[in-house]
């Protein structure tokens, strides 16, 4: 037991510092990805319910591609494909341009962001369809523009309806951050893997990683529950 505590301790003799750093990277990546995924997902949902056929087609193609591809493959395409693409563009102007290396955190954020947005767009689209058309007509009838109708009337209802689905997507995103260990980002899983290889205590460190992810999920669930209750109270007051 003392040996286990020593391995998990903080300081030069333990791996607690490394695991804690992995937690910081994991949470930072998830928090950085969330607004990107929500924004793109909302824009795609608007496109998919647009009266313009080309926008609907583009939105459907986007969600079909990124919901159909495995997340890990999307991560590799972004990480390696972006490097090749940027390097080829640079060599058009300078044949002697140095090799380009994409930051693994940025690549992970972009890859997870597009995957998250493809699912979030469906959540937003379902929420849009749940709002009666009379809500839009009511806003227009009192002289509100389309932008103000969306901001003052539609968005508050949209958030309330979409929140449970988005909460589930957040938990999925939190777990999907483990994929970035494949491109060298020092998240929870990568730090646990390094500790397991060095100490030959795979069960201990991967079990610890499981517990950390579980704790993050439980904390997130409580936080999301508090947000949902706050939104319901505000709606009741209004």
HELIX and SHEET records of a PDB file:
HELIX    1   1 UNK A    2  UNK A    7  1                                   6    
HELIX    2   2 UNK A   16  UNK A   48  1                                  33    
HELIX    3   3 UNK A   53  UNK A   68  1                                  16    
HELIX    4   4 UNK A   71  UNK A   93  1                                  23    
HELIX    5   5 UNK A  104  UNK A  130  1                                  27    
HELIX    6   6 UNK A  133  UNK A  141  1                                   9    
HELIX    7   7 UNK A  146  UNK A  149  1                                   4    
HELIX    8   8 UNK A  150  UNK A  154  3                                   5    
HELIX    9   9 UNK A  155  UNK A  176  1                                  22    
HELIX   10  10 UNK A  177  UNK A  183  5                                   7    
HELIX   11  11 UNK A  188  UNK A  199  1                                  12    
HELIX   12  12 UNK A  202  UNK A  237  1                                  36    
END                                                                             
